[in-house]
Amino acid sequence: MQIRPSTAEDTGAIIALYPRAFPEEDLVPVVRELLEDTSTTMSLVATADDRIVGNVIFTTCDVDGSDVKVSLLAPLAVAPDCQRQGVGSALVHDGLQRLQEAGFALVCVLGDPAYYGRLGFVTEKGVDTPYPLPAEWGDAWQSRLLGDVKKFDGRLLVPPPWQHPEYWTN
Ligand SMILES: CC(C)(COP(=O)(O)OP(=O)(O)OC[C@H]1O[C@@H](n2cnc3c(N)ncnc32)[C@H](O)[C@@H]1OP(=O)(O)O)[C@@H](O)C(=O)NCCC(=O)NCCS
C-alpha cells in the first residue's frame, strides 16, 4: 500500500469510493466540492496494485480571533474489502505529518471517538464547531494538537464546501 496526494485524474475513483464505504450517506457532493477547491484542501489516496483503496481530505480552516493554522479532517473512507488492514490509520498519520511540517497547530475531526481516539484525538472543548452539534454528539468533536502551541479558543471558520449546517447536524 502506498499513500500519495491525489491528482485530478483520481477524482472519478475517489468519488466512486464513497457510496461503497458509506452506503447510507451521500458524501459525493461534498467530496466533489472539496476536490475542486484545491486551494483549501489536501487530499491523499492510498493505493494498492494501482487501485485507489482509501481517501482522506483535510481542509484548511481558521479559528475566529486567532491566527493559528487549523485543519479539518473529513471525510475518510476505505474500500470495504480493504478495511481493518491499517489503511485508514496510515492515511491519517501521513496527513498529520504533512500538516505538522506545513506548520498547522491543530487538526479537528467530527467522528467516532472509538476510532479517532486510537489516532491521538481527544475531545475538543475550546474550538467550537461552525454550527451547533446535536447534544448527543458531544464526544464526536475531537482534535489533535500538532505543535507546542498555547491553548486557543474560538469558532472554527470553514470554507464554502463545509458551510452547510446539515453536514453538522445530521
Ligand atoms: C472507519 C474507516 C475509515 C477505518 O479505516 P480502516 O482502514 O478500516 O481502519 P484501520 O485498519 O486503520 O483501523 C482498524 C481499527 O479501527 C477500529 N475501527 C474500524 N472501523 C471502525 C468504526 N467504524 N468505528 C470504530 N472503530 C473502528 C477497529 O478497532 C479496528 O481495529 P480492529 O480491526 O483491530 O478491531 C473505514 O473502516 C471506513 O471507511 N469505514 C466506512 C466508513 C466509515 O464508517 N467512516 C467513518 C469515518 S469517521
The ligand as an SDF file (V2000), in Angstrom:
LIG
                    3D

 48 50  0  0  0  0  0  0  0  0999 V2000
  -13.7210    3.8490    9.5380 C   0  0  0  0  0  0  0  0  0  0  0  0
  -12.6360    3.5860    8.4910 C   0  0  0  0  0  0  0  0  0  0  0  0
  -12.2300    4.8870    7.8420 C   0  0  0  0  0  0  0  0  0  0  0  0
  -11.4250    2.9980    9.2370 C   0  0  0  0  0  0  0  0  0  0  0  0
  -10.4060    2.6930    8.3110 O   0  0  0  0  0  0  0  0  0  0  0  0
   -9.7520    1.2380    8.3580 P   0  0  0  0  0  0  0  0  0  0  0  0
   -8.6510    1.2240    7.3800 O   0  0  0  0  0  0  0  0  0  0  0  0
  -10.8290    0.2300    8.1880 O   0  0  0  0  0  0  0  0  0  0  0  0
   -9.2480    1.2000    9.8540 O   0  0  0  0  0  0  0  0  0  0  0  0
   -7.8150    0.7720   10.3840 P   0  0  0  0  0  0  0  0  0  0  0  0
   -7.4380   -0.5400    9.7820 O   0  0  0  0  0  0  0  0  0  0  0  0
   -6.8790    1.8960   10.2490 O   0  0  0  0  0  0  0  0  0  0  0  0
   -8.1080    0.5850   11.9130 O   0  0  0  0  0  0  0  0  0  0  0  0
   -8.8500   -0.5210   12.2950 C   0  0  0  0  0  0  0  0  0  0  0  0
   -9.3290   -0.3430   13.6830 C   0  0  0  0  0  0  0  0  0  0  0  0
  -10.1580    0.7600   13.7860 O   0  0  0  0  0  0  0  0  0  0  0  0
  -11.3250    0.4140   14.5030 C   0  0  0  0  0  0  0  0  0  0  0  0
  -12.4250    0.6750   13.6050 N   0  0  0  0  0  0  0  0  0  0  0  0
  -12.5390    0.4240   12.3020 C   0  0  0  0  0  0  0  0  0  0  0  0
  -13.7110    0.8970   11.8420 N   0  0  0  0  0  0  0  0  0  0  0  0
  -14.3090    1.4430   12.8950 C   0  0  0  0  0  0  0  0  0  0  0  0
  -15.5140    2.1090   13.0850 C   0  0  0  0  0  0  0  0  0  0  0  0
  -16.3910    2.3150   12.0750 N   0  0  0  0  0  0  0  0  0  0  0  0
  -15.8110    2.5600   14.3000 N   0  0  0  0  0  0  0  0  0  0  0  0
  -14.9600    2.3710   15.3100 C   0  0  0  0  0  0  0  0  0  0  0  0
  -13.7950    1.7480   15.2120 N   0  0  0  0  0  0  0  0  0  0  0  0
  -13.4780    1.2990   14.0050 C   0  0  0  0  0  0  0  0  0  0  0  0
  -11.2610   -1.0020   14.9010 C   0  0  0  0  0  0  0  0  0  0  0  0
  -10.9020   -1.0470   16.2680 O   0  0  0  0  0  0  0  0  0  0  0  0
  -10.1500   -1.5460   14.0880 C   0  0  0  0  0  0  0  0  0  0  0  0
   -9.3190   -2.3710   14.8040 O   0  0  0  0  0  0  0  0  0  0  0  0
   -9.6090   -3.9470   14.8650 P   0  0  0  0  0  0  0  0  0  0  0  0
   -9.8200   -4.3930   13.4570 O   0  0  0  0  0  0  0  0  0  0  0  0
   -8.3700   -4.4540   15.4910 O   0  0  0  0  0  0  0  0  0  0  0  0
  -10.8260   -4.0640   15.7070 O   0  0  0  0  0  0  0  0  0  0  0  0
  -13.0910    2.5890    7.4200 C   0  0  0  0  0  0  0  0  0  0  0  0
  -13.3840    1.3670    8.0500 O   0  0  0  0  0  0  0  0  0  0  0  0
  -14.3100    3.0580    6.6320 C   0  0  0  0  0  0  0  0  0  0  0  0
  -14.1720    3.7050    5.6200 O   0  0  0  0  0  0  0  0  0  0  0  0
  -15.4850    2.6740    7.0940 N   0  0  0  0  0  0  0  0  0  0  0  0
  -16.7230    3.0130    6.4390 C   0  0  0  0  0  0  0  0  0  0  0  0
  -16.9950    4.4630    6.5230 C   0  0  0  0  0  0  0  0  0  0  0  0
  -16.9930    4.9730    7.9340 C   0  0  0  0  0  0  0  0  0  0  0  0
  -17.5930    4.4210    8.8370 O   0  0  0  0  0  0  0  0  0  0  0  0
  -16.3160    6.1040    8.1230 N   0  0  0  0  0  0  0  0  0  0  0  0
  -16.2830    6.7330    9.4020 C   0  0  0  0  0  0  0  0  0  0  0  0
  -15.1000    7.6150    9.4880 C   0  0  0  0  0  0  0  0  0  0  0  0
  -15.3430    8.6060   10.9180 S   0  0  0  0  0  0  0  0  0  0  0  0
  1  2  1  0
  2  3  1  0
  2  4  1  0
  2 36  1  0
  4  5  1  0
  5  6  1  0
  6  7  2  0
  6  8  1  0
  6  9  1  0
  9 10  1  0
 10 11  2  0
 10 12  1  0
 10 13  1  0
 13 14  1  0
 14 15  1  0
 15 16  1  0
 15 30  1  0
 16 17  1  0
 17 18  1  0
 17 28  1  0
 18 19  1  0
 18 27  1  0
 19 20  2  0
 20 21  1  0
 21 22  1  0
 21 27  2  0
 22 23  1  0
 22 24  2  0
 24 25  1  0
 25 26  2  0
 26 27  1  0
 28 29  1  0
 28 30  1  0
 30 31  1  0
 31 32  1  0
 32 33  2  0
 32 34  1  0
 32 35  1  0
 36 37  1  0
 36 38  1  0
 38 39  2  0
 38 40  1  0
 40 41  1  0
 41 42  1  0
 42 43  1  0
 43 44  2  0
 43 45  1  0
 45 46  1  0
 46 47  1  0
 47 48  1  0
M  END
$$$$
